[in-house]
């Protein structure tokens, strides 16, 4: 059973999560909750990104099965004001736990399993590989937003290693 492709994909997830962690760590507590505008507070973006990874790796196939906000008092992020968002240490802990979940998922995976059909929302007929590529692409979309905000606050972008 080959795992060359699986190992490469796992490595890219690990690097993406390291970039996300690095960027989140740069924000002061005030910057983390404020952002440049209320809709783009790093706390809100980080929560959405990590919680989406939780959903993507949960094994649940739609949002009716997944309880958004389950991690923090069952209140979804979109219902909270920035000041009520989980703090940076709590979010980094959530990210660490999701990294362990992702590591465990890849430990059980093989290249052959990546081509298995995977259905999520309207993804009928897509593969597990497509699902994981989407998950990493979604993560990187929000990584970009966090990097822009970090740069706005004068932090250097050393996450791309």
C-alpha positions as CSV (number, residue, x, y, z in Angstrom):
1,X,0.0,0.0,0.0
2,X,1.6,3.2,-1.2
3,X,1.6,6.4,0.9
4,X,3.9,8.7,-1.1
5,X,1.1,11.0,-2.1
6,X,-0.5,10.8,1.3
7,X,2.7,11.7,3.0
8,X,3.2,14.7,0.6
9,X,-0.3,16.0,1.3
10,X,0.2,15.5,5.0
11,X,3.4,17.4,4.9
12,X,1.7,20.3,3.2
13,X,-1.1,20.4,5.8
14,X,1.6,20.4,8.5
15,X,3.3,23.4,6.9
16,X,0.0,25.2,6.4
17,X,-0.9,24.8,10.1
18,X,2.6,26.0,11.1
19,X,2.0,29.1,9.0
20,X,-1.4,29.7,10.6
21,X,0.1,29.2,14.1
22,X,3.0,31.6,13.4
23,X,0.6,34.3,12.1
24,X,-1.8,34.0,15.0
25,X,1.0,34.1,17.5
26,X,2.2,37.5,16.2
27,X,-0.9,39.4,17.2
28,X,-1.0,41.3,20.5
29,X,-4.2,40.6,22.5
30,X,-5.6,43.9,21.4
31,X,-4.8,43.3,17.7
32,X,-6.2,39.8,17.9
33,X,-9.6,41.1,18.9
34,X,-9.7,44.3,16.9
35,X,-8.3,43.6,13.4
36,X,-8.6,46.5,11.0
37,X,-12.4,46.4,11.0
38,X,-14.8,44.4,13.2
39,X,-15.6,41.9,10.5
40,X,-11.9,40.9,10.0
41,X,-10.7,40.5,13.6
42,X,-8.0,37.9,13.6
43,X,-9.9,36.1,16.4
44,X,-12.9,35.7,14.1
45,X,-10.8,34.6,11.1
46,X,-8.8,32.1,13.2
47,X,-11.8,30.6,14.8
48,X,-13.6,30.1,11.4
49,X,-10.4,28.6,9.9
50,X,-9.7,26.1,12.8
51,X,-13.4,25.2,13.2
52,X,-13.7,24.6,9.4
53,X,-10.7,22.1,9.7
54,X,-12.6,20.5,12.6
55,X,-15.7,20.1,10.3
56,X,-13.6,18.9,7.3
57,X,-11.9,16.2,9.4
58,X,-15.0,15.3,11.6
59,X,-16.3,12.7,9.2
60,X,-19.7,14.6,9.2
61,X,-21.0,15.3,5.7
62,X,-23.1,18.4,6.3
63,X,-23.5,21.3,8.6
64,X,-26.6,19.8,10.2
65,X,-24.5,17.0,11.6
66,X,-21.8,19.3,12.8
67,X,-22.4,21.7,15.7
68,X,-20.6,25.0,14.9
69,X,-19.5,26.7,18.1
70,X,-19.3,23.3,20.0
71,X,-15.8,24.1,21.1
72,X,-16.7,27.3,22.9
73,X,-20.0,27.2,24.8
74,X,-22.1,26.1,21.7
75,X,-22.2,29.6,20.4
76,X,-21.2,30.0,16.7
77,X,-18.6,32.7,16.0
78,X,-20.9,34.7,13.9
79,X,-23.2,35.3,16.9
80,X,-20.5,36.8,19.1
81,X,-19.0,40.3,19.2
82,X,-15.2,40.4,18.9
83,X,-14.7,41.0,22.7
84,X,-16.5,37.7,23.4
85,X,-14.3,35.6,21.1
86,X,-12.1,32.9,22.6
87,X,-8.6,34.3,23.4
88,X,-5.5,33.5,21.5
89,X,-4.2,30.8,23.9
90,X,-7.6,29.0,23.6
91,X,-7.5,29.2,19.8
92,X,-3.9,28.0,19.6
93,X,-4.9,25.0,21.8
94,X,-7.8,24.3,19.5
95,X,-5.4,24.5,16.5
96,X,-3.0,22.1,18.3
97,X,-5.8,19.6,18.9
98,X,-6.9,19.8,15.3
99,X,-3.4,19.2,14.1
100,X,-3.4,16.0,16.2
101,X,-6.7,15.0,14.6
102,X,-5.3,15.7,11.1
103,X,-2.1,13.7,11.9
104,X,-4.3,10.7,13.0
105,X,-6.4,10.9,9.9
106,X,-3.3,10.8,7.7
107,X,-1.8,8.0,9.7
108,X,-4.8,5.8,8.6
109,X,-4.7,6.9,5.0
110,X,-3.1,5.5,1.9
111,X,-2.7,6.7,-1.7
112,X,-5.4,4.3,-2.8
113,X,-7.9,5.7,-0.3
114,X,-7.3,9.2,-1.6
115,X,-9.2,8.3,-4.8
116,X,-12.3,7.0,-2.9
117,X,-15.5,8.9,-3.6
118,X,-16.3,11.6,-1.0
119,X,-19.6,13.5,-0.8
120,X,-20.0,16.7,1.0
121,X,-22.8,19.1,0.2
122,X,-22.8,19.2,-3.6
123,X,-19.5,17.5,-4.0
124,X,-21.1,14.2,-5.1
125,X,-18.7,12.2,-7.1
126,X,-15.6,14.0,-5.8
127,X,-12.7,12.2,-4.2
128,X,-11.2,12.3,-0.7
129,X,-8.2,13.9,-2.3
130,X,-10.4,16.7,-3.6
131,X,-11.9,17.1,-0.2
132,X,-8.5,17.5,1.4
133,X,-7.2,19.8,-1.3
134,X,-10.3,22.0,-0.7
135,X,-9.6,22.0,3.1
136,X,-6.0,23.1,2.6
137,X,-7.1,25.7,0.0
138,X,-9.7,27.1,2.4
139,X,-7.2,27.3,5.2
140,X,-4.7,29.2,3.0
141,X,-7.4,31.6,1.9
142,X,-7.9,32.7,5.5
143,X,-4.1,32.5,6.2
144,X,-3.8,35.2,3.5
145,X,-6.3,37.4,5.2
146,X,-4.5,37.0,8.6
147,X,-1.2,37.8,6.9
148,X,-2.6,41.0,5.5
149,X,-3.9,42.1,8.9
150,X,-0.6,41.1,10.6
151,X,1.3,43.2,8.0
152,X,-1.1,46.1,8.6
153,X,0.0,46.0,12.3
154,X,3.7,46.0,11.3
155,X,4.4,42.3,11.9
156,X,6.8,40.6,9.5
157,X,5.6,37.7,7.4
158,X,8.2,35.0,8.2
159,X,5.6,32.2,8.0
160,X,6.5,31.2,4.5
161,X,9.3,28.8,5.2
